[in-house]
Amino acid sequence: MAENLAREAARRGLVIVSGLAFGIDTQSHWGALDSGKTVAVLGSGLDVIYPRSNRPLARRIAESGAVITEYPLGSQPLGFHFPLRNRIISGLSLAVVVVEATLRSGSLITAKLALEQNRDVMAVPGNATSELSRGANWLIQSGAKLVGRWEDVAAELPEYIKARLVRSEEDLRPSLPVLSPDEAKVRDLLTPDALTTVDGLVDATDYSVSEILSILLGLELKGVILQRPGKKFLRRI
């Protein structure tokens, strides 16, 4: 959901701001990079990318967007840095969308800061029994706008921004690609909310590794799937 919202918003010219952390932040950045620009706000120095596994992502972001921080070079990712940097995330933004959060999440800190900065706060509803959704559901219960699609976010933006977003959806919506039977079979094995490995696809089919890689390349070129680090794949929403 985070990746799809970021992709569709960035596709229409909005810049996605997030914190390069594991999970929602990472997916938001990747989604934005698929079609536009994104800004990552660090809780460390520019030479200390945290988490380390997101170093390739940080390099990709810097190519078209920006990686920024208020901390000097060499600053380590200390725990108290992150709540402080959240005010920069909300301050740079027109609105804050919470996709997933516990009741003691840093995302709720960002939401509180956004309200103090007179920014709109929105949230994606989640499973009522999931601890990871309690924070977002609580925000909605408290008056935050419920978000299910990028249009829900756009509707709350200032009029001058909405005017720029009023572009023909036909121009933005590509025609559906024609898939071969093999491509359709592999596509149907992928999901938009979980990463699948090449080995997993080989185990689920009668194709060889080289055949799977060839099919995946075709699907990626047709814009049907997305590749993530480690040769892992997911289907576009």
C-alpha positions in Angstrom: 0.0 0.0 0.0 2.8 2.4 0.9 4.6 1.6 -2.3 1.5 2.0 -4.5 0.5 5.3 -2.9 4.0 6.7 -3.3 4.2 5.5 -6.9 0.9 7.0 -8.0 1.5 10.3 -6.3 5.0 10.6 -7.6 3.8 9.7 -11.1 1.7 12.9 -11.0 4.5 15.1 -9.9 4.4 15.0 -6.1 7.6 14.4 -4.2 7.5 11.7 -1.5 9.3 12.5 1.7 10.2 9.7 4.1 12.9 8.5 6.5 14.8 5.6 4.8 14.0 3.3 7.7 13.0 -0.4 7.3 9.5 -1.2 6.2 7.1 1.6 5.2 9.8 4.2 4.6 11.8 1.9 2.3 8.7 0.8 0.3 7.6 4.5 -0.1 11.0 5.5 -1.5 11.0 2.5 -3.9 7.5 3.3 -5.1 8.4 7.0 -5.7 11.5 6.0 -7.6 9.5 3.9 -10.0 7.8 7.0 -11.4 9.2 10.2 -9.9 11.2 11.8 -7.1 11.7 11.3 -3.4 13.5 12.8 -0.5 15.1 10.8 2.4 15.6 12.5 5.8 18.3 10.8 7.8 18.7 10.5 11.6 22.5 10.3 11.1 25.3 11.9 9.1 25.3 11.7 5.3 28.2 9.3 5.4 26.4 7.0 7.9 23.5 5.5 6.0 21.2 3.6 8.3 20.1 0.9 7.9 23.2 -0.3 6.0 21.1 -2.4 3.7 19.5 0.8 2.3 22.8 2.2 1.0 21.9 1.3 -2.6 18.5 2.9 -2.1 20.1 6.1 -0.8 22.3 6.3 -3.9 19.3 5.8 -6.2 17.4 8.5 -4.3 20.3 11.0 -4.6 20.4 10.6 -8.4 17.0 12.2 -8.9 15.9 13.5 -5.5 17.8 14.3 -2.3 19.2 12.6 0.8 19.3 15.2 3.6 20.1 15.5 7.3 20.6 18.1 10.0 23.4 16.1 11.6 27.1 16.6 10.8 29.3 14.0 9.0 30.1 11.0 11.2 27.0 11.3 13.3 25.7 7.8 14.3 22.1 6.8 14.1 21.3 7.3 17.8 17.8 6.6 19.0 16.9 10.1 20.0 17.9 11.4 16.6 14.9 9.9 14.9 12.0 11.5 16.7 13.8 14.8 16.2 14.3 14.3 12.4 10.6 13.5 12.1 9.8 17.2 12.4 11.7 17.8 9.2 9.8 15.0 7.4 6.5 16.6 8.4 7.7 20.2 7.9 8.8 19.5 4.3 5.4 17.8 3.5 2.1 19.2 2.4 0.5 16.2 4.2 1.5 13.2 6.2 0.0 9.8 5.5 0.5 7.1 8.1 0.3 3.6 6.5 1.1 1.4 9.5 1.9 2.2 13.1 1.7 0.8 16.6 0.4 3.0 19.4 3.9 3.8 20.4 5.2 4.3 16.9 7.5 7.1 15.6 4.9 7.6 12.9 2.5 8.9 15.5 5.2 11.4 16.6 5.4 12.5 13.0 1.6 12.9 12.9 1.6 15.0 16.1 4.3 17.2 14.7 2.4 17.6 11.4 -0.6 18.8 13.3 1.5 21.3 15.2 2.9 22.5 11.8 -0.6 22.9 10.4 -0.2 19.9 8.0 -3.0 17.5 7.1 -2.8 14.0 8.7 -4.2 11.0 6.9 -4.0 7.2 7.6 -4.5 3.9 5.9 -6.8 1.6 7.9 -5.6 -1.8 8.8 -6.6 -5.1 10.4 -8.3 -4.3 13.7 -6.6 -7.2 15.4 -3.1 -6.3 14.2 -0.8 -4.4 16.6 0.8 -2.7 13.6 -2.5 -1.1 12.6 -3.6 0.2 16.0 -1.9 3.5 15.5 -3.3 4.2 12.1 -6.8 3.1 13.1 -6.6 5.3 16.2 -5.7 8.3 14.0 -8.7 7.7 11.8 -10.9 7.3 14.9 -9.5 10.6 16.1 -10.4 12.4 12.9 -7.6 11.7 10.4 -8.8 11.2 6.8 -9.1 7.5 5.8 -6.9 6.8 2.7 -7.4 4.0 0.3 -6.1 5.5 -2.9 -3.8 8.3 -4.0 -6.9 10.4 -5.0 -7.9 10.5 -1.3 -4.6 12.3 -0.6 -4.9 14.6 -3.5 -8.4 15.7 -2.5 -7.0 17.3 0.7 -4.1 19.2 -0.9 -4.3 23.0 -1.5 -6.2 24.0 -4.6 -3.2 25.2 -6.5 -1.6 21.8 -6.1 -4.8 20.0 -7.1 -5.0 22.1 -10.3 -1.6 20.8 -11.3 -2.7 17.2 -10.6 -5.7 17.5 -12.9 -4.2 15.7 -15.9 -5.9 13.3 -18.2 -5.9 9.9 -16.5 -6.0 8.4 -20.0 -2.6 10.0 -20.7 -1.2 8.5 -17.6 -2.8 5.1 -17.8 -0.8 2.8 -20.1 -2.6 0.3 -22.3 -2.5 -3.2 -20.8 0.4 -5.2 -22.2 -0.1 -8.4 -24.1 1.4 -11.3 -22.2 2.5 -14.7 -23.5 1.0 -17.8 -21.7 4.4 -18.3 -19.9 4.4 -14.6 -18.8 0.8 -14.8 -17.6 1.6 -17.9 -15.6 4.5 -16.4 -13.8 2.7 -13.1 -13.2 -0.1 -14.9 -11.5 2.4 -16.5 -9.1 3.5 -13.0 -7.9 1.6 -10.8 -5.5 1.7 -7.0 -4.9 2.3 -7.3 -1.2 5.1 -9.9 -0.9 8.5 -10.5 -2.5 9.1 -13.7 -4.4 12.5 -15.2 -5.2 13.6 -16.8 -8.5 14.0 -20.1 -6.6 10.5 -19.8 -5.4 9.2 -19.4 -8.9 11.3 -22.3 -10.1 9.9 -24.5 -7.4 6.3 -23.5 -8.3 6.7 -24.1 -12.0 8.4 -26.5 -14.4 10.6 -23.8 -15.8 14.4 -23.7 -15.4 16.2 -20.8 -13.7 17.3 -19.4 -17.0 13.7 -19.6 -18.4 12.3 -17.9 -15.2 14.9 -15.1 -15.5 14.0 -14.6 -19.2 10.2 -14.5 -18.4 10.8 -12.1 -15.5 12.8 -9.7 -17.7 10.0 -9.7 -20.2 7.4 -8.9 -17.5 9.6 -6.2 -16.1 10.1 -4.5 -19.5 6.3 -4.6 -19.9 5.9 -2.8 -16.6 3.9 -5.7 -15.1 6.3 -6.5 -12.2 8.9 -4.8 -10.1 12.3 -6.1 -9.1 13.8 -5.4 -5.7 17.4 -6.0 -4.4 18.4 -9.7 -4.1 16.5 -10.7 -7.3 13.2 -10.6 -5.6 10.0 -9.7 -7.4 6.5 -8.5 -6.9 3.5 -7.7 -9.1 2.4 -4.1 -9.7 -0.9 -3.2 -8.2 
